Amino acid sequence: MLLPAIWVWLFIFSCINEYYDPSECMHKILVEFDWSMVTEPDDNEILEILITDLDDFSREIFTNHNGTEVDLESHIFEFVGFEEAPNVTIDRCILTVQQDASGNYYGPGYFVAGAVEDFIVDREGVQIVTIPMCQQVRPLIIRAIISGAGVGNLSRIAGEISGIAMSRSIHDGFPPIDGEDLHPAFIAASVAYSLESTDEVTFSDRKNLLGTDGGASQFLNLTAIFNDGAQKTFNFDVTDAMFGFHTVNVTEPWVLEFRLSVGIGGGNDMEITIEDWKSGSESELEFK
């Protein structure tokens, strides 16, 4: 009759009965950050750690001070380290860019984040959780180099690029944890650009993006708007031109650049062509 005696002992002295002292069943966890994929912020004390208990989905947030030690029960946990950024919400391992009711895009600022999922807390002594931190946004510059006799007639260029991630996994940043370039987004939408003149021959705009939707194509719609109100619209499939956005020289902006030739004339008779596309990281374009 040894078996019943064992069960009585487990009930009285283990963490499964209603009278146990929770402090007796806690384990020390040291949370650290892995900075091998991104530059560590100058002030890493601004980083926060969101810990979610996957058994009851309770949550706690801690501020990091060069490593955070916490006491946790013998459960399964998710650890998310992040730097707060405007216009971005973090729900466990999902990042989402905020938009208004009309779908207007509010670009996020630069921030880093990372996560460890399904970490089992069950050992005596100190367990170490190492969160791989990653850059989570990248600028996309759309740039037009203008030439031709009608350059002075061009007012601005409106653009819209589709297939942009509005919500995605925290693991699919710059670069993604698995090193692959394409990952489907949870939510995708279009982002509007307004290319304004930066000098006599260059029109450009820059937006910080959460990424591309690897499950969709990217299309760029461009509308050249002239001083007399006339407009010319062009559509391009830029899916191939965006390949590498998540993996190539990710600390630099990605650039879509084209040459726009404006002829003489006015209104609907305005002659305009777009050609000589280039794409890649900013330093790569110098050699293309």
N, C-alpha and C positions, 0 to 999 in steps of 0.2 A: 504493500500500500504506500509505496514511496511517492508515486506520481501525484496524488492529491496534496501531499505535504509540500512538494515543489511548487505547485500552483498557489498555495496559501502564502508561501514565502515571496513569490513574485508579486502577488497582489499587495502585500504589506510593504515591501521594501522597494518596489519599482515605481516608475513614473506613470503607471496605468490606473492607479486608484485615485479616488476623489480627494483623499486626504494628504496627497504628497506635497512636499515643499518644492515649488517650481525651481528655486535656486539650486536644488540638488541635482537637477536634470539638465542644467545649462552647460553649454560647451563654448569655449573661447574660439572666436573666429577672427583672424587678422586679414583685413581687406587691403590688398595692394594693387597698384596699377602697373601695367606693362606698357611702356612708351616706345617700343621698338618700331611701331608703324607711324608715329606722329611725334612732333616736337612737344615736349612737356611744357605746359604754361609756366610763365615766370612765377605766378602766384597760384600754386596748386591747392591752396587752402580754400579757393572759391569752388572747388569741385564738391559735388554732393553724391551720396551713395543711397540709392533706393533699394531697400531689401524687401522682397515680397515672399511671404510664407505660402508656398504652393499647396499646403494642406488646408489652410483656412483663409488664404488670400488677404491676411492682414498685412499692413505695410508700415515701414518706418523709414525715415530719412535721416541720414547722418551727414555732418560736414566733415570732410577729410582734413586731417592734419598730418600729412606725410605718413599715412597709414592709419587705419581706424580699426580698433579692436572692439568687438561686440560679443555679447553673450546671447546664444541662440539655443533653442530646444532641438531635440533630435527629430527634425523635419527635413523636408526638401525645400530649398530656397532658390530664388532668382536674385542676382545682384546686378544692378545697373549703376554705373558710374557716369556722371554727366556734368557738363558745364552749362549752366542756364543760358538760354539764348532767346532773344525776343522773337515772337511770331512762330514759335515751335512748341508743341506739346509732346511730352514723353509719357506714354502709357505702357508700362512694363518695357517690352523690347520693340515698341512701335513708335516711330517718329512721324509727326504730322505737321505740315505747314498750315498756318491759319489762312483762311480766305473769308471775305465778307459775303453777305447774302447774294451779291451780284457776281460772285466768283472772282473778284479782284484778288490778285496775288500779293501777299505781304512777304517779301523776301527775308529769309532768316539771316542773322549775323553769323559770323564764323563761330563754331563751337566744336568741342570734342566729346565723344561719348563711347561707351562700350558696355558689354554685358557678359555675364556667365549665367547659363540656365541650368536648372536641374542639379544643383549642388546639394549633395547629401551630407547633412550634419549628423554624425553618429559616433565620433571617436573622442576618447579622452585626450587631454593635452590640447595644444593650439593647432587648429587647422588653418591653412592659408588659402585664401581665395585671390587669384590673380586675374584682374579684369583687363583684357586687351583693349586699349584705347585707340580710337580712330577718328580722323578728320571726317566731319559729317556734312559739310557743304563744299561746293566748288563754284567759282564764278564762271559764267558763260558770257563771253563777249561776242556780239554780232557787229561786224564792221564792214562798211562799204567804202571803197576807194573810188572817187568820182573823177571822170574825165569827159572830154567832149566840149563842143562849142556851146552847149546849153547848160553848163554847170551852174551858172548864176541863177537859173530858173528854178532850181530844186530847193524846196523849203525844208522838207524832212522826209524820213522813211519810217512808216509804221510797220511793225513786224509782230508775228505771233508764231511761237513754236509749240507744237503739240507733242504728246507722249512724254510729258515731264512728270516725275514722281511728286505727288503731294503727300503721300503716306507710304512708308516702306519700313523694312526691318532695320534695326540698329546695326545689324551685322553687314549691311550692304553699302557701307560708306566708301571712303576714298583712301586706300583701296578696300574692297570687300574682304572679309576675313578669309574666304575660300579662294581669293585671288582671281575669280572669274569676273568678267566685265558685265555680263547681262544677268539681271535678276528682275522678276516681275514686281511691280509696285502693287500695294494694296489699293491705292487710289491714284489715278493719273488725270492730268488736265493740261490745258494750254497756258502759256505764260506770254503776256504781251510785252513787246519792246517798242521803244520810241527812239529811233536813231537820229540824234541831233548832230549838227555840224561841230566838230572839234577844231578844225582848221579849214582852209579853203577847199581841200579835196577829200576830207575824211568825215564820214558820219558813223557814229557808233553808240552803243548802249551796253550796259553791263548789269547782270543780275546774278545773285547768289542762288544756286539751285540745290535741292536736296538730292537730285539725281535724275536719271532717265528711267522710264518704264521699259525694262528689258523684254517684256512680253508684247510690246507694241512698236510700231514704227514712229519715227519723228518726222514731221512735216513742217516746213517753214513757209509761212505766208508773208509776202512783202508787198507793201503798197507805197509807191513813190508819189509824194504829194508836192505839187508845184505851186509856185507863187500865185498863179492865176486860178488856183482851186482845182485844176485838172488832176486826175489820178491815173496811175497805171498799176495793175496788180499782177503778181507773179507767185507761183506755187512751186516748191521744190521738195523732193524727198531727201532729207538729210540724215537718214538713219545710218548709212555707212560713215558719213562725216562725223557723227557723234560717237562712233565706236572708239573706245579708249578713254572716254570721258571719266570712267570710274577707276582707271588703272594706270594711265600714262602720265608721268610727271605731275602727280595730283596736287603738289603744292603751288602750281602755277595755274592761272586762268586757262580755260579752254577757249579757242577762238574759231568762229566761223567767219571767214573773210571772202569777199567777192569784189569784182570790179564792175562798176556801173557806168555805162557810157550814155551820156545825154546829148542828143542831137539838137538841132535848131527846130523852131516851130513852137506851137502853143496849143493848148487844149488837147483834144483827142488826137491831133496830128503830131504831138510830141514823139520824137523817136528816142527810144530808150532800150538798151539791152543789158543783160546781166550775164557775166561770164567769168572765167578764170577763178574758179572756187578753190579755196585753201581751207584746211582745217587741221587742228592739232593743238598741242600746248603752245603757249606763247613763244617759248624759246625755239620750238621746232619750226614755226612759221618763218623764222629768219633764214632758214636754209631751203625753203620751198619756192 
